[in-house]
Amino acid sequence: MKHHTLFFRILSLGICLSVVLFSGCQAEDVGSSSSGNYVQVTIPPGNTFEQTAELLDENGICSKEEFYTVCEFYEPQTFTIPDDPKCAFRMEGYLFPSSYLFQKGENAEVVLTRILKAFETNAGDLSEDELTLASLVQKETKISDEMQMIAGTLQNRLDSGMRLQLDSTRVYADLISQSSLLSHSEDYQAYYNTNRKRGLPQGPICSPSVAAIDAVRNPAGTDALYFFFGNDGKSHYSNTFEEHLNAMEKYGVQSLL
């Protein structure tokens, strides 16, 4: 009997340690694995709120609808999340990309607080605008080494009063306009599509990685106002629209979406 008690104590300790370790660092694997009544899930960088809600649902942790409801009304105790009625999903951008160990059938609020704790540890000092910009950087390149340059270029466009004109924001507006979780009474294209809206979109469009967050904290010093991802597998930057057009003609444009 003592041996069984010791085994379960060790098992419980291992689970607790795993939860702390997984939720406090960024993970490389994408997907999920299970052991008994516990499931390890990984929220990848660039995931939208709805993708993460579906991931939790598919792995039997909590339902997509329950998670959405908790996220809309939960108030963190140690930092503030804006309550903007024009934002599609209040927790968009705050579901920190990492690996987590959850119990199947977990209470949705427990799941959310654990994810928000990881966000606070890694990005809790970011303003809403900085988090939004980091989410754009995440969607505009998958290459970490390019993120500072992307961040610097986007900041230049914002500072000059230019529209960002990012396809990633148009695609996001299209996706949330079709979401089963939303009432569709809002004009999300007007709020998020930066081809129409000046400045930043209404809020973040995905969960940014540590690299994207660091890029916004320390953007590259550049005069570039334009960029695109070429068919040569590289991002190209230009200071003028004419240079931008010439570069696109030379290298071709590859969509990242």
N, C-alpha and C positions, 0 to 999 in steps of 0.2 A: 504493500500500500504506500509506503514511504517513497518507493522508487517511482510509482505513478505520480504522486504529488510533486516530486522533484521534476519529473519530465514536463508536467503541465506548467510549472513555474518557469522552466527554461523556455518552453514554447511561447508562453505569454510574453516573456521578456524579449524574445527574438522578434515577435510581432511588433511590440512597441518600438523597439529599436529600428525596425524596418520602416515603420511609419515615419519616424523622425528623419531617418536618412533619406528616404525617397522624397519626402515633401520639402526638404531643405536644399536640394541641389537640382540642377538641370540634368535631364537624362538624354541619352542618345537614341535608345530604342523607341520605336513607335508601335503601339499595339497593346496587348494585354496578355496576362498569364494568370492562371488560377491555381490555388492550392487549398483544398477543403472549402471552407466557407469564406475564404478571403480571396480577393482579386487584386492583382497589380495592374493598374492602368497607367498609360502614359499620355499626357496631354502634349501634343507636339507644338512647337512654335508655329504661329500662323493659324492655329485653330480658331474658328469663330465660336461665339457663345453656343450657338445651336449645335455645332459639331461636337463640342464637349458634352453638352446635355445628352446628345444621342449616344456618345461613347459610354457615359455612365448608365444610361438606360439599357443599352445592348449587353452590358456586362452584369446586369441584374443588381446594380448598386442602389439606384433610386430611379424613379421614372422621370422622363424628360419634363413632363408637365409639373410634377412636384418640385423638381429642382428649379424650374423657371419661376414658380410662384414664390418659393423661398428667396430666390435672388432678387426679386422685385421689391421685397419688403424688408429684407435683413439689413440691420444697421451695425457695422463693425464698431467695436468699443474703443479701438486705439487709433483709427484714422477715418477720414471721411470720404465717402463716395458720393459724387454729385447726384442729385435727383432731378434730372432734366426730362420733362415729359416728351421732348422731341427725340430723345435717344431711344432706339429700338429696344435694346437690352441693357439694363442698368449695369450689369456686371461685365459687359463686353470689355475685354482688355485686362480685366482683373483676375481672370482664371489662369494663374501662373503656369506656364508650360514646364512640366516636370513629371516624375513618376511617383505614384501614390499607391499605398496599400489600403484598400477599403474592405469592409465586411459586406457581403451580399445582403441586400435589404437594409442598408445603412440609412439612418435618418438623414434627410437631405440637408438639414441645417448643419449637422456634424460634418458632412462632406464639404459644404461650402466654407465653413470656418477653417478647416484644415488647409484648403486651397488658398484662402485669403491670407492665412498665416505665412505661407510660402511667398506670396506676393509681397507682403509687408517686409519680410526679411530681405528680399532681393530688389524691390522697387518701390518701397513705401514712401520714399521722399519725392517721387515724381509728381508734378502737377498734372491735371487732367489734359492740358494741351500737350505736355511732353509725352504723356502716355499715348495720346492720339497720334502724334508724330512718329513715335516709335512703332506703332502698329502699321503705319504707312511704309516706313522703312522696311519692316519685316516682309510686307507683301510685294515690295518693288524689287527685292533681290534675295536670292537664297544663299548668296556668298557673303560670309561674315566680314571678310576683308574689304568689301566694297561699301559696307553700311555707313561708315563715317562720311564717305564722299557723297552718298545718296542723301544723308541727313543734312550735310552742308548745302547741297544744291537745293533741296526742298526749302530749307530755311531762307536761302537767298530769294527764292520765288515768293515766299510769304512776305519777306521784308520789302520787296519791290512792289507788292500789291498785285502780282500776277496770279491768275488762277493756277492751281496745282495741276489740273487736267490729268488726273491719274485714272487709268482704266480700272485699277483695283477698287476705287471707290464706287464707280458705276456698277461693277459686278456685285459688290456688296449690297448696294441699294436694290439691285434686281433680286438678290437672294432673300433679303429680309422682306421684300414686298410680296414674296410667295410663302413666307413662313406660316406654318399652321399654328404657331403660338401667338401671333399678332392679329389685331383686329382689322388691319389694312385701311384704317380711317386716316392715316397720316400719309403725307406726300414725302416718302423717304428719299426719292430722287432729289428733291429740293434740299433736303437736310444733309445728304451724304455725297451726292455725285459732285465731285469737284470740277467737272466740266461746266456745271451750272452754278455752283456755290463758290463764292470767293472765300479765301481763307481755308481753315481746316474743316473737315467734315464735323458733323454734330458731336461725334465722340469716336472712340477707338473702333476699328473694324476687325480686330483680331487680337489674340494674345501674343505680344512680342517676346522675343527671346532676350536673354541677358545681353547678347551682342548688339541687338537693335537698341536696347535701352541705353547701353554704354555709348553707342554712336550718337544718340540724341544728347547725352550729357557732354560729349566731347566731339562735336562735329568737325569735319575737316575744314580747314581754311581754304576757300576756293571762291573764284568769281563765276563759276559755272551756273547757268540758269536752265540748262536743258540736259537731258540724258536719255538713253535708251539702251536696251540689251540687244546686242547684235547677233547675227547668225554665226559669228566667230566665237561665240561663247563668252564675250566680254562686254562690260558696260562702257559706253562712250559718252563723254561729257563735252559740252560746248558752251561758250560764253554768249554767242549770238544765234539767232534763229537761222540765219544763212548757213553758218557752220554746222548747225544741227541737221539741216536738210541735206547738206553735202555728205555728212557722215552717214546718215541713214541710207542714202543712195549707194555709198561705197560698201557698207557692211551688211545692209539689210537689217530688218527688225524681227526679233524673235519674241513671241509672247510668253510671259511667265505665268499666265493665268490658266 
